[in-house]
């Protein structure tokens, strides 16, 4: 049952505040992480079996009556479900120890599972209104989680995040209203079919621009990125990992890609816009990351840069480019989740995020230093880690598609990425141990387990990249490549 991906975390989220009255620590930890583990296993095992014969569609029902909620599972949505479940579980395990000093863990896990349910619902939705509803469900939970510490920085970051998200939602609602007014439907397939029969290029252009602005804000593409460097560093470390590793991709990149490639169709002009936005985001955010002294703020700018690379790959519009973009989306979710978790371990151990105040921490936190190095080298594209292969595929796709300038930009951005991640390693972990940190100890057990899990995945996927691409990435890319010409040619630019 596809709806289980949405209903189960919502049910558990509803029960957790009650469970918290009985047990403040053990039961909330156990129930939340057991739910996340089940979702991962169900997506990886049952999901593969469900779509073995092709995409499946499920009509929801309540007490025997049909409900106007249809969910669909195909290769693209399955890849996103696996990504959400993997990073979600790692962040959940990390939260067992990390969230001890925040208190009210049952309420925290309840909000966390609501956010997971919203992301799962969004990737399974088959109509524009459901996309908007699930996007808002995930966003509302994330606002509360960013502000969970209730400090001045957290509250300010959450307010900025909320205000810019409202602007994004307004653009999305305007686009949805335009599409509904033209086609009389919000279902993806019905909208795509109706647009083929209409001669309304200018109006569809307006709708596309609104979608691009809305999803560009959600994905934090340059120049719509202002909220992210404040929101992600201010949140608790496991939430930062989910926000940067998952939420900006699900509510921004996934939704934009699904609508533009499977509903509207990718025109040459739209392809160029996406590639330019991706390239600008890559380079600008990489230079901004170089100037940061706050460890988590540097990681936040890195997320903007890497999302730009994902959009650049998908914007090419060729099967190889789409596969490379989706592969990097998946790899970045794992590696960036890992890096935000390790930064949380460092912050909890030292009480600071200032790179200039650190130094030599590898001597006191060897596992954290090693896992951080794996994540950094993966995102920088160093072989044989997973990030190398996805970047290589995108660069090859750019050359094959006749975009050598963009390929050079991607290579230069990767060099900048390696540069600022080596700065993190040198300032935080290498060199002489700062005397202030002589008593620092390795991260607690579950925090270490979470980071080691993601580090092993980065290494394992890099070694077994061929089977990973064949099993998970190619089916997702095929879904987009098959629908890429859905409406191409029916509107005028």
C-alpha positions, 0 to 999 in steps of 0.5 A: 500500500503506497499510502502507508508512506504517508499515513504511518508517520502521521499516525506515529506522530499523533501518538508520540506526544501521548507516549512522551507522557509515559516515557520521555526518552526510551519509548519516543526514541524507539518508536520514531526510529522503528518507524523510520527503519520500517519506511526504509525497508518498505521502500527498498524491498516492497517498493521495488516489488511494487513497480516491477511491472511498471508504475502503479497508481493507488486511489485512496479510500475512507470507509469504503468511499473513494477520497480525492487523493491519488498516489503513484509510485514509479522509479523517480518517486521510489528513488526519492522515498529511499533517499528520504528514508535513508537520511531520515533514519540516520538523522533519527538515530543521531537524534537519540543522543544529540537531542537529549539536552533539548528536552521534549523529545517526543514532541521533536520526533512528532514534528520530525515524522510530520515533515517526513510524511509531507516529503513522502506525500509530495513525491507520491502526489499525482496532482498539483494541489496535492503537491502544494498541500504536502509541500506545506505540511513538510514546510510547516513542520520544518519551521517549528524544527528550525526554531526548536531551540527557541534561541534568538538566532533560531527564532530569527532564522525560522521567521526569515525562512517562513517569510520567504517560503510564504512568497514561494507558496504564493508563486506556486498557488498563482501558477496552479491557478493559471493551469487550472483556469486553462485546463480545468484539471490539476492531475498531471496526466490530464494537464499534460494532455490538455496543454497539447490541445491548447494554443496558449504559449504566453499563458503557460510561459507565465505559469512556468515562470511562477513555478520556477520562482516558487520552486527556485525559492524552495530549492534555494537556487541563486538568487533565491537563496537568502534564507538558507544560510541562516535557517540551516545552521540555526537548526539542530544538527539532525534537522540541518542534515534533513533540510539540506540533504532532503527538504530542499531537493524534495520541495524544490528540485523534485517538484520542479523536475516532475512538473517541467519534465513530465507535465509541461515538457522541457523546451530549449529555452527552459533548458537554458534557463535551468542550466544557467541558474544551476551554473550560477548557483554552483559558482556563486555559492562556492565562492560564498562558502570559501569566505565562511568561518562558521562550519555549518554556514559553510556547509549551507552554502555548499548545499546551494552550490551542489543543488545548482549542479543537480539542476544543471544536470537535469536541465541538459535534458538528455538521458545521460544528463538526467541520470547524472543529475538524479545520481548527484541528488542522491549522493549529495543527500547522503554526503551532506547529511553526513557532513551536517551530522559530523558538524553537530558532533563537533559543535556539541563537543566544543560548544562552537561552530567557529572554524578558527577556534577549532584545530587538531580535533582528529586527535580527540574525535578520530571517528568524526574526523574520518567520517567528515573527510569521507563526506567532504571528499565525496561532495568534492568529487574525489574518486572512488567515492560516490560523488565522483561518479555523479559529477563525472556523468554530468560533465560527460553529458554536458560535453556530449550535448555540446555545452563545453563551457558549462562542463568547464564551469562544473569542473572549476566549481568542483575545484572550489568545493575541494578547496573549502572542504580542505579548509574545514579539514585543516582548521577543524581536524588537522594540525596541533590540538587546541589546548581548549579541547584537551578534554574533548571526547568522541561523539556518543554511540548513536551519533557515531553510528549515524555518521558511520552508516552514511560514510559507509554508504558513500564509500559503498555506492562509490565502489558499486556505482554501476549496480546502483545506477542500474538498480535505482538511478536509471529507472528514475531517469527513464521516467523523466526521459520518457515524459520530457517531450510531454508538451514540447512544441505546444507553447511558444518559447 
